[in-house]
Amino acid sequence: MKEMAAGKFKNQCLAVMDTVQRTGEPVLITKHGRAVAKVVAVNDGDDDFFDSMAGRAKAIGDIVYDTVPAEDWECH
């Protein structure tokens, strides 16, 4: 991944965004050598939160029924 100082990014931000969109390669923006932001390409539909975890988790048992009675819950 490419890195770029914030000052340089400020001067070239439109060109950097065009390059990231075209190549898909992200650019890490740094200030004083520390990462502060990342410019990444946007892929239509990939940012959808719903269904983003589809097929990655498995429900085991009854996920609706409370297995611990409410009076036994510990509330702080």
Secondary structure, DSSP 8 states (H G I E B T S, - for coil): -EEEEHHHHHHHHHHHHHHHHHH---EEEEETTEEEEEE----TTTT--TTTTTTS----S-SSS-SS-GGG----
